Amino acid sequence: MQSHDSGDTSIHRAAAIAFSDAPPPLAPRPWDDFRRRFIASCFGRLFGTVKRGLCEPGQLPTRGIHRVLICRPNHRLGNAILISPLLAEVEALYPGAEIDLVTGGNAAQNVFTNRFQIRQIFSLPQKIARHLFFTVGLLRQLRRNSYDLAIDACDGSQSGRLLLAMVKARYKLGLPDGLRSGESAWNHLPWPEYFGHRGVFLLRMAYAGKIDRAYPSPNIRLSEQEQQQAGKALAAVLGESVQRSRTQPVVGIFANATGAKRYSAAWWVEFVIALQTLRPDVRIVDLVAEHGQTQLGGNFPSYYTRDLRRLASVIANMDAFISADCGVMHLAVAAGTPTLGLFSVTCAVKYGPCGQTHTAVGTNTLSAAEVARVAAEWLSLP
């Protein structure tokens, strides 16, 4: 199996046989619904003002954009990685610009540390109420800046829209609310289903110039040195000499996820037993989650780190990666390793791994052994 991503979106035939009907959308939690309605009632007029001031298609100039702000105030790793295609597009369209990011938590600080055009990353705390003075100071600092372009990179994010309203920028770009209501002219455009490409599409449609190239894929741009050091670490985990050529494919498995996306330890044990039976040549590496406890029974070589770039570098040295829908799945895609994502709750078309060497499997109607059979077929693809 090749380890390079062509950037095209596809679903391999091995996974196509496993897809059941798309899972129903997650029901909103009562507190989340109340919070959204409360914020909308408090800031409705402000939301309306920023909506009316959003950049229209073809209105964004091809020159003169030097200071760019991207707002994605979410603390989850996957959401940070999914803005990397937008980052790449800004870098391509405005190579002479510098970029600021507003994110939540520390994930973006880690994964985007080596992006040359990034000037500063503003990291909002996950629990804003507990860090109120810090948050107010950070927002004041952000408010003092002036930008040529500010982008709200998420559809339906009230916090992203509030940030877009408060910052000073000549052009403001955001996915219009009309995507849901049908009121916006943007709604008639062919929006991509993959979440990581929506911000890119938004920027391209607003851009006054012509663009004729494939969408960029998630990529955190691991350095050669990072990958070489990780290769030595992985060889040590496997008990190999670094110089010895690998004769068996190495597959990393991350057996963790958040909430309803998580599969039980018993499910994973059944999965790996079946996978080993079908593919005895495969060497499995257990990528241990932050809590430090294995979910594969402790029978495989394991690797543990809380450093996201280090983890991505180790995954980049593997032949394939398998996990449930989670941030580490997106990290594996951004590292360039062929990735199989297991989906039981969220929409695989919207959040699945994107690219020719990646695929997603809907597991709602499948046993762990049946998913292992799909995985074995996928691993056999050229």
N, C-alpha and C positions, 0 to 999 in steps of 0.2 A: 504494500500500500504506500503510495506516495505521500509525502508530508508537506507538499506545497499547495496552497489554496489559490485557485484561479480567479476568485472574486465573484463567480457566477453563483446564483442561487439554484439549487437542485435538490431533489430527494432521490436517494439511491433506490434501486429496485428491491434491495434486501429489506428496506424499511417499509416500502410501499405495501407489501403483503401484510404488514402488521398494524397498519393504521385502522383504528376504529373510528366511529364518528367523533368529531371534535368535542372535547369535554365542555360542559356548560360553563359559562362565566362564573367566577366566584361571586357569591352574594355579598354585597357590602355589609360590613359590620355596623351595628347600630351607632357606635361611637363615631366611626369614620363618617357615616352619613350625616350625623348631627353636626360634627365639626365642619364639614364642607358647607352645609347650609348656613351655619353661623358665620363662617368667614365670608360667604357670598353676600349675606345680609349686611355685614359690616363694611365690606369693600366693594359692593356692587357698582357704585358710581366710578370708583377708581378702575375697576376692571373694564367698565364701558369706555372710559377715556383711553386706556392703553389699547383696547381693541380697535378703536377708531383710528389710532395712530400707527397701526401696524403697516409695515412695508407691503406694497402690492406686487404682484408678479411683474418682473421686468424692470422694477424701479431701482434696484440696487446697482450703483455704478461699478464699473470694472476697475476703476482707479480711485485713489484717494481714501481708501479704507486702510488705516494704519493701526488703530486701537480697537480690538475686538474683545467682547465679553460673551462667554457662554454660560448660561445659568442651568444647572441641573442639581438642585439642592436635595439630593437623595443619598442616604448613607450606604445603600447596598452596592456590593462589589459589581454585580452584573450591570446595574444601571450606569456605573462609572465607565465600564468597558464599552458599553453600547453607544457612548458618545464619541468613541475614538474614530469612527468613520466621519463624523462631522468635523472633528479636529483635523483629520487628514484633508477634508475638502476645503476648509478655511485655509490651511497651509498651501494647498495647490492653487486656489483662486487668488489669494493675497500673500504671496511668498515674502513680501517685505513687511508684513504686519506682525505685531506681537499680540499674544492672546492671554487674557485672564480667564480663570474658571471660578465659578461659585459652585461648590459641591457640599454634600453632607458627609460628616465623618472623615476618615483618613485614607480611604481606599484610593482616591484619585491622587493624593500626595505621593503614594507609593508607586502606582502603576504608570503615572505620567512624568516621573521624575526626570527623564532624559529627553523630553520634547524640547527641541531647540527654541521654538517660537513661543513657548509658554513663559510668560513673565512672572505670574503670581497665581497661586491657587488659594482662594478663600474657602476655608473649611468650616461650615456651620456645625455646631455640636448636634449630636443626635437628640439629646434631651435639652431643647432650647430653654425651657422653663427653669432648669437647674443651672443654666449658665447664662442668665439673662444679661448681666453686665458685659460679659465677653461678647455676646451676640450683638448687643447694641453698639459696642465699640467697633466691631468688625463691619457692621452695616454702615456706620458713619464713615469709616475709612473707604468703603466701596462707593459711598455717595459722593465723596470728594473727587473721585475720578471722573473724567469725561471720555466717552467712547465714540468712535465713528459708527460702530455696529454692535448692538446687543441682541443676543439670540436666546429665546426661551426654548430649550431643546426638547420639551416634553409636551405631548398632548394631554390636556386636562389637569396639569399640575397647578394648583392654586398658589403654592409657594413660589414656583418659577414665574408665574404671571405677576405676583406682587413684586418680586425682584425686578422684573422688566419694567414695572411701573415706576419704581423708585430711582432707578439709575438714570444718569444723564447720557443720552446717545442721540446722534443725528438720525440714525436709522434703527428701528426696532423690528425684530422679526420673531414671529411666534406662530405655531400651528393654530389656526383660527377655531373658535368654538363651533363654527358652522360645519365642521367635519361631522358633528353629531346631528345638528339641527337642520342642515341643508340650507342655511341662510347665507352662507359665504360663497363668493365666486370661486374661492380655492377648492370648494367641495367638488367641483366638476372636473378637477384634474385627477389623473390616474395615480393616486397615492400608493406607494409600495406597502405591502402587508408587513414586511419585516421591520420591526421596531427600530433597529439600528440604522435603517436607511431613510427614515422619515425626515429627520433633521437635514440630511444631505439633500433630499428632494426639495424640501422647503427652501434651502439656500440656493439651489440650482434654478428653481422657478423664479425666485426674486432677482437673481443675477441677470444683468442686462446683456451679458455676452453669451456666446454659443459654447456649449459643453458637449463633447461627444466621446465619452469614455465610460467604462464600467464603474459601478459603484465601488468605493473602497470597502474593504472588509475590516472587521475589528483587528487591531494590531497595536501592541504595546511596545514594539520596536526593541526587542531584546538585543543587546550588544553581543558581538562575537565572544568577548571575554566572559560575559555572564553565562553564555551557553557552554563554553569550554569548561569553566569551573563546575557547572552543574553536571556536565558529562562525567567528570571525575567522581563527583559525589554519587551519581547513579551507579557508576561502575562499582564503587565500593559497596553500595547497598546490595548489589547483585553478586558480589564476591568475584568480580571479573577484573582482569587487567585492562587498563584503559587502552592499551595498544592492541588488544585482541579484537579482531573483527567479530561482530555479533552475528550469530547464526540463527537465533530464535527471536521472533518478534516480542517486544516488551510492551505490555499494555498496562497503563495506569488506571486504577479504579478509585474514584472518590465516592465513598458510600454515605454521603451526608447531604442534607438540604434543609431548608427551613419549612416548618409547619407541615401542611398537608402534602407538600411535594416530596417529603422524606419517605423512603422505603425502610422497612424494619430490618434489623440485623439478621433475622431469620430469613427474610426474603433474599438478602444479599448472599448469605451462605449457600442457599439453594441455587442461586444464579451462578456463582463461581464454580460450584461443583459440576453443574451441567456444562458450563463453558469449558472447563478442563477436560471433561469427557469428550466433547466435540472437537476441541482444539488442544490436544495434549502438548503441542509444540509451543504454545504461548506461555510466556513468563509474565506473571501478574505481579505488579507492585501496588501495595496498599498505600494510598495517599491519605494520611491520617488527618482528620479534621482538627480544628482549633482546640476542642476539648481534650484531645490527646488520647482518645479511646478508639481502638479499632472496631470496625463493624464487620470484618471479614473473618472473624474467628482466630486471628493471630497466627495464621498458618502461612503467611506470605512475607517476603521482604517488604519492609515498610519505610516510608520517608515522611518526616514531619518538619514543618517550618511554619512560622507565622508571618514570614516575609513573603509578600505576594510576588515580587519579581523573582525571588529565588525559587519559589514554587513553580512559576511559569517557565523558568529556565530548565528545571528538571523535567517538566512535562514536554518541553520542546525537544528533549533528547529521547523521547519515547516514540514508538511506532504508532500508537493509538491511545485514545483516552475514552473512558466510559464513566458517565455519572448521570444522576438525575438532573433536572433543570435547576441550576443554581449558579451562583457567581463563579465558582471554580470551573464550571462547564464553559462559560464565556471566556474565562481566563485561558483555558486550553485552546479555544478557537483563536484567540488573540496571539497565542504563542505559535500558531501555525501547525499544530498537531491534529491529524484526523480525529474527529470527535463524534461520538455517538451519544446523543442526549435522550434520556428516558423521561417521557411526559405522561403524567396521570391527571393533572389539574389544569395547568396553564395551556395556552394555545401554542402548539409547536410551530405553526406558520408564522406567528408574530414574534415568538421568542426563541425558536429553535436555532441550533448552530447553522450559520450561513456559509455556503461555499461548496464546491464540488466534492471535496474529500470528507465532508461532514454530513451527518444525517440525524434524523430524529425518529423515535419510535413511540407510538401511542400504546400504552401498556394497560389500559383500563380492562380489556377483555382477555389479557394474556397472563399465564402463570410465569413465575420466575424462570422456569425451565424453557418455556416457549420464547421468552425474551432472549435467553441465552442462545437459542437456535438462530434467532435473527442476528444477534451480535456475531455469532460464528460465521454466518454467511457474509456479513458486512466486512469482517476481517479478511475474508478470502478474496474480496474484490481487488482487482489490480490497481 
